[in-house]
Every structure is written in structure tokens, then in C-alpha cells.
Amino acid sequence: MTSCKQLASCGSTPALILASASPRRRELLALIGLPFTVDAPEVDETCDLPPKEAVLALSRRKALAAAKLHPGQVVLAADTLVAVDNIALGKPTDESDAFRMLKMLSGRGHQVYTGVCCVDSEGTLHEGVDETHVHFCPMTDEEILAYIATKEPNDKAGSYAVQGIAGQWIDRLEGSHTNVIGLPLSLTRQLLAACHLPVMGT
């Protein structure tokens, strides 16, 4: 288990555990201002449900796995999928898979779903799903190959990072920007508040 540099003494407040190894989720969660540690146990991430249901099921699976290791603490987990015509696009397996995904996204809209699940100190689940619509500009094969060569798509759902190089091909975005990065902050804040953690203004 690794410690976030913001970890501080919380008194009687339950500790917050982020059950995700994603550096992007770690950076986003830090913006809420709560101290936390990171512990992301490995779980089976296969799921045959439709994308919107799958992200909730997977985030719940991750949160419950971590909660078993940290009884009495608050655990937060998330899972993100990109979907085109209700077909889920996870992380690419290789460059050809990334090319396939980006060809599917080129010049059209798609949905990004993130499921967020919190297990509070008493073991109660607080969860939800955020959805963002993203529309890509058309991309030539040469542009796709050049983007893949940057390695940015390697560990990203849908093979792109909206906050990175791929931002130049985003035509419009409807909904939460942080949801596309991997952790919708508005939803996350609400769930943490429901777990009785002292989020800003409460």
C-alpha cells in the first residue's frame, strides 16, 4: 500500500482508501482535499454487462475487495469505459487494437461512463454512474498512427486521454470533463459526503 503525500492525521475521521492504481484518479481525488492512501487489490475485471452497468459492477467489485482489507475505513473505487453504439472500449491490448478503437471514434460521438463506488466505515455502499458525451473530429490514418506512436493511448480506456495530446481532436464534450479522465469529481464528492467524510463546505 502506498501513501499519498497529502496523508495527514485525521483524528476520529475514518481513513480514506483509494482502490485504484491510476495516477489520474489519484491526482483528481487529491483536488477534493481529503487525505488518502492508495491500495488497489487485483480483481477480475471481466464483465459481460452493458457498459453503463459494467462500470458500476466493476467499481463495486474493486471497492468491496479493498474494503475487506480495510475494515472500518472508507474505500473509494472507480471504473471507466468508453462506449460506441453500446460496445465497450476498454484499454487497448496493443497498437493495432488502439488503431481499431480510434478508427471507431474518429468523426463521431461516443459515451464515457465511470462507475464510482464508496464503502463507508460501516460497510454500506454508496455508488453512482456518470456519463459524458464526447465527439471526435475526423482523424486520418496518419494522425492516428502518429498519436499511437506517442504511447499516450497505451493504458487509456478508448485509447485516448482527453487531457493530453488527444485533446486536439475533441470537437465537443457534454457533461463532466473529469469523468472522461477517470473520476467525476461532482459525483465523487457527493458519495464521500454520504460516507460522512469532511469534504469542503461540510
C-alpha positions, -999 to +999 in steps of 0.1 A: +000+000+000+014+034-010+007+066+009-005+098-008+018+127+001-012+145+014-018+119+041-023+135+075-037+128+109-075+126+107-083+122+144-115+101+147-124+105+110-122+072+091-093+069+068-100+071+030-086+044+008-084+048-030-087+014-045-071+024-078-036+024-092-045+051-117-023+082-113-050+102-130-076+092-103-050+099-076-045+134-090-082+141-093-091+128-058-064+150-043-083+180-056-112+172-032-087+179-004-091+148+018-060+128+029-060+093+015-039+062+009-038+040-022-044+003-021-056-014-052-060-052-048-062-071-081-097-082-091-112-100-121-122-072-145-142-093-169-178-084-171-205-092-197-229-064-188-237-034-210-211-006-205-232+016-181-240-014-159-205-028-162-187+002-148-209+001-117-204-036-112-166-034-116-163-003-093-183-022-067-161-053-071-130-032-066-144-013-036-155-045-018-122-062-024-103-033-008-129-029+020-122-065+031-086-054+037-095-021+055-125-027+078-138+004+094-123+027+068-139+044+038-130+029+004-134+046-030-132+027-063-140+036-099-141+021-133-143+038-167-154+026-201-157+043-235-187+030-255-197+033-292-231+021-301-232+004-266-200-015-275-174-011-247-139+000-254-115-007-226-077-003-226-060-014-258-042-047-258-016-035-284-011-008-311-034-025-336-061-026-310-056+011-303-058+019-340-091-001-343-106+019-314-095+053-327-109+045-361-142+037-344-141+071-326-130+092-355-155+118-367-183+107-344-197+108-309-194+083-281-202+079-244-178+077-215-191+060-184-175+060-150-189+040-121-179+052-086-185+031-055-177+040-019-179+017+010-183+036+043-169+027+077-200+006+085-198-013+052-227+005+035-223+011-003-228+045-019-225+044-056-234+060-089-226+063-126-216+095-145-220+098-183-203+122-207-208+125-244-177+132-264-174+140-301-142+134-320-131+153-351-123+132-381-088+117-378-067+105-408-049+072-406-016+091-405-028+111-375-040+080-357-006+063-362+013+094-351-008+096-320-003+059-312+034+064-316+033+089-286+024+059-264-003+080-248-032+056-257-015+026-241-033+025-207-064+046-215-100+034-219-109+040-255-072+046-264-071+083-257-065+109-230-088+139-232-065+159-210-035+150-232-024+151-268-058+137-279-075+169-268-067+185-302-092+161-318-120+167-293-147+187-311-171+190-282-179+175-248-212+174-230-210+165-193-182+161-168-147+166-181-132+148-150-155+119-158-136+114-191-103+115-173-114+088-149-131+102-118-162+125-119-154+149-091-190+161-085-204+126-081-173+116-061-177+145-037-214+136-031-205+100-024-177+109+000-201+133+018-226+105+022-198+085+039-196+113+064-161+125+053-154+162+058-155+174+022-151+211+016-180+231+029-195+204+051 
